[in-house]
Amino acid sequence: WIETWSFSETIHSRSYTHIIRNVVNDPSKVFDDIVDNPFILERATGIAKYYDALYQLSQLYNLYGEGRHVIDGKVVEVSLKLLKTKLYLCLVAINVLEAIRFYVSFACSFAFAQNGILPGLGNIISLINRDENSHAAITSNILAMLPSDDEDFAIVAKDPEVISQVQDIWKTTYYEELEWTDYLFSKGEIFGLNARVLKQYLTYVATFRLKA
């Protein structure tokens, strides 16, 4: 399933590139804005830091093994349990990413298609939406199974500090998407779709995912 997931993300990237190149006269303006836009960067950073933390600790674990190590003048603790904690939080971040991060933007794309504008866009996004639902289900199942399969993960999942961080990931992502909604509609409505309606939709999706 990892290879399938990787393949689908490649298709998603190519699909978004195809959409932009066919809608915008100068695609470079859009691509340049992605790395400069503070709203996009904030949303990316909120998730990426958990990937980075896992990657950095896994590198240290492979290089130095478990223990306390002095690296660049700083004492760094490296342990398998801590590595599993970083993995668990990264999986939560991925789960939240797949569960609620894209749906405000998806809804805007569907609104165009439903009003007869860019119907191909709606078809592409519906397929991407299907994949994201699948990815959310996969990560939810992994997070549910890990504590029963591994004693360390069972301890990690019940750790009050970890639980607090999990709640923070969900809250941060939810509020960032609310801000993203305001940004998207800062210049007006589209086809009767507005920030208020989309925020209600986002709240519904987030509540549904949390219950699941």
C-alpha positions as CSV (number, residue, x, y, z in Angstrom):
1,W,0.0,0.0,0.0
2,I,3.0,2.3,0.5
3,E,3.9,2.0,-3.2
4,T,0.3,2.6,-4.2
5,W,0.1,5.7,-2.0
6,S,3.4,7.0,-3.4
7,F,2.1,6.5,-6.9
8,S,-1.2,8.3,-6.2
9,E,0.7,11.3,-4.8
10,T,2.7,11.5,-8.0
11,I,-0.5,11.5,-10.0
12,H,-1.9,14.2,-7.7
13,S,1.1,16.4,-8.3
14,R,0.9,16.0,-12.1
15,S,-2.9,16.6,-12.0
16,Y,-2.5,19.9,-10.1
17,T,0.3,20.9,-12.5
18,H,-1.9,20.1,-15.5
19,I,-4.8,22.1,-14.0
20,I,-2.7,25.2,-13.4
21,R,-1.0,25.1,-16.8
22,N,-4.4,25.0,-18.5
23,V,-6.1,27.6,-16.4
24,V,-3.4,30.3,-15.9
25,N,-1.6,32.1,-18.7
26,D,1.6,32.4,-16.7
27,P,1.8,29.3,-14.4
28,S,5.1,30.6,-12.8
29,K,3.1,33.2,-10.9
30,V,1.1,30.5,-9.2
31,F,4.1,28.2,-8.5
32,D,6.1,31.2,-7.2
33,D,3.3,32.2,-4.9
34,I,3.3,28.7,-3.3
35,V,6.7,29.3,-1.7
36,D,5.9,32.9,-0.8
37,N,2.3,33.0,0.3
38,P,2.2,33.2,4.2
39,F,-1.1,31.3,4.3
40,I,0.2,28.4,2.3
41,L,3.5,28.4,4.2
42,E,1.7,28.3,7.6
43,R,-0.4,25.4,6.6
44,A,2.6,23.5,5.2
45,T,4.8,24.2,8.3
46,G,2.1,23.0,10.7
47,I,2.4,19.5,9.2
48,A,6.0,19.4,8.0
49,K,7.5,19.9,11.4
50,Y,6.3,16.4,12.5
51,Y,7.9,14.9,9.4
52,D,11.1,16.8,10.1
53,A,11.2,15.7,13.8
54,L,10.8,12.1,12.9
55,Y,13.4,12.3,10.1
56,Q,16.0,14.0,12.3
57,L,15.6,11.6,15.2
58,S,15.7,8.5,12.9
59,Q,19.0,9.8,11.4
60,L,20.5,10.3,14.9
61,Y,19.2,6.8,15.9
62,N,20.9,5.2,12.9
63,L,24.1,7.2,13.3
64,Y,24.6,7.1,17.1
65,G,22.2,4.6,18.6
66,E,20.4,5.0,21.8
67,G,21.7,7.2,24.6
68,R,22.6,10.8,25.3
69,H,24.8,12.4,22.8
70,V,26.5,15.8,22.5
71,I,25.8,17.1,19.0
72,D,26.9,20.6,18.0
73,G,27.3,21.5,21.7
74,K,23.8,20.3,22.6
75,V,22.8,17.2,24.6
76,V,20.4,15.1,22.5
77,E,18.5,12.1,23.9
78,V,18.0,9.3,21.4
79,S,15.9,6.2,22.2
80,L,13.6,3.8,20.4
81,K,10.7,4.8,22.5
82,L,11.2,8.5,21.7
83,L,11.5,7.5,18.0
84,K,8.2,5.7,18.2
85,T,6.6,8.7,19.8
86,K,7.8,10.9,16.9
87,L,6.5,8.3,14.5
88,Y,3.1,8.2,16.2
89,L,2.8,12.0,16.1
90,C,3.8,12.0,12.5
91,L,1.2,9.5,11.7
92,V,-1.4,11.7,13.5
93,A,-0.2,14.7,11.5
94,I,-0.6,12.7,8.2
95,N,-4.0,11.5,9.3
96,V,-5.2,15.0,10.0
97,L,-3.7,16.2,6.7
98,E,-5.6,13.6,4.8
99,A,-8.8,13.9,6.9
100,I,-9.5,17.7,6.8
101,R,-6.7,19.7,5.2
102,F,-7.9,19.7,1.6
103,Y,-11.7,19.8,1.8
104,V,-12.2,23.5,1.8
105,S,-10.3,23.8,-1.5
106,F,-12.0,20.7,-2.9
107,A,-15.4,22.3,-2.2
108,C,-14.4,25.3,-4.2
109,S,-13.3,23.2,-7.1
110,F,-16.6,21.2,-7.0
111,A,-18.5,24.5,-7.0
112,F,-16.9,25.5,-10.3
113,A,-17.8,22.2,-11.9
114,Q,-21.4,22.2,-10.6
115,N,-21.9,25.6,-12.3
116,G,-20.6,24.3,-15.6
117,I,-17.2,25.9,-15.4
118,L,-14.2,23.7,-15.7
119,P,-16.1,20.4,-15.5
120,G,-12.9,18.5,-16.0
121,L,-11.5,20.1,-12.8
122,G,-14.4,18.5,-10.9
123,N,-13.6,15.1,-12.3
124,I,-9.9,15.3,-11.4
125,I,-10.6,16.6,-7.9
126,S,-13.2,13.9,-7.3
127,L,-10.6,11.2,-8.0
128,I,-8.0,13.0,-5.7
129,N,-10.7,13.3,-3.0
130,R,-11.3,9.5,-3.3
131,D,-7.6,8.9,-2.7
132,E,-7.4,11.3,0.3
133,N,-10.3,9.4,1.9
134,S,-8.4,6.2,1.4
135,H,-5.3,7.6,2.9
136,A,-7.2,8.9,5.9
137,A,-8.7,5.5,6.4
138,I,-5.3,3.8,6.2
139,T,-3.7,6.1,8.7
140,S,-6.7,5.8,11.1
141,N,-6.4,2.0,11.0
142,I,-2.6,2.1,11.6
143,L,-3.1,4.4,14.6
144,A,-5.8,2.1,15.9
145,M,-3.7,-1.0,15.5
146,L,-0.3,0.2,16.7
147,P,-1.1,0.2,20.5
148,S,-2.4,-3.3,20.3
149,D,0.5,-4.6,18.3
150,D,3.4,-2.9,20.3
151,E,3.7,-2.3,24.0
152,D,5.7,0.9,23.5
153,F,3.0,2.3,21.2
154,A,0.4,1.4,23.8
155,I,2.3,3.5,26.3
156,V,2.8,6.3,23.8
157,A,-0.9,6.5,22.9
158,K,-1.8,6.9,26.6
159,D,0.9,9.4,27.5
160,P,-0.9,12.6,28.6
161,E,1.7,14.8,26.8
162,V,1.2,12.9,23.6
163,I,-2.5,13.1,23.9
164,S,-2.2,16.9,24.4
165,Q,0.0,17.1,21.3
166,V,-2.5,15.1,19.2
167,Q,-5.3,17.4,20.3
168,D,-3.1,20.4,19.4
169,I,-2.4,18.9,15.9
170,W,-6.2,18.7,15.3
171,K,-7.0,22.1,16.7
172,T,-4.1,23.8,14.9
173,T,-5.1,22.3,11.5
174,Y,-8.8,23.1,12.0
175,Y,-8.1,26.8,12.8
176,E,-5.6,27.1,10.0
177,E,-8.2,25.8,7.6
178,L,-10.7,28.4,9.0
179,E,-8.1,31.1,8.3
180,W,-7.5,29.6,4.8
181,T,-11.3,29.9,4.1
182,D,-11.2,33.6,5.0
183,Y,-8.3,34.1,2.7
184,L,-9.9,32.2,-0.2
185,F,-13.0,34.4,0.1
186,S,-11.3,37.6,1.0
187,K,-12.4,39.1,-2.4
188,G,-16.0,37.8,-2.5
189,E,-18.2,34.8,-3.0
190,I,-18.2,32.3,-5.8
191,F,-21.5,30.9,-7.1
192,G,-23.3,31.4,-3.8
193,L,-20.5,29.7,-1.9
194,N,-19.1,31.8,0.9
195,A,-16.8,31.6,3.9
196,R,-19.6,31.1,6.4
197,V,-21.0,28.0,4.5
198,L,-17.5,26.5,4.0
199,K,-16.6,26.9,7.7
200,Q,-19.8,25.0,8.6
201,Y,-18.8,22.3,6.1
202,L,-15.3,22.2,7.6
203,T,-16.7,21.9,11.1
204,Y,-18.9,19.0,9.9
205,V,-16.0,17.2,8.3
206,A,-13.7,17.7,11.3
207,T,-16.3,16.4,13.7
208,F,-17.1,13.4,11.5
209,R,-13.4,12.5,11.2
210,L,-12.8,12.9,15.0
211,K,-15.7,10.6,15.8
212,A,-14.4,8.0,13.3
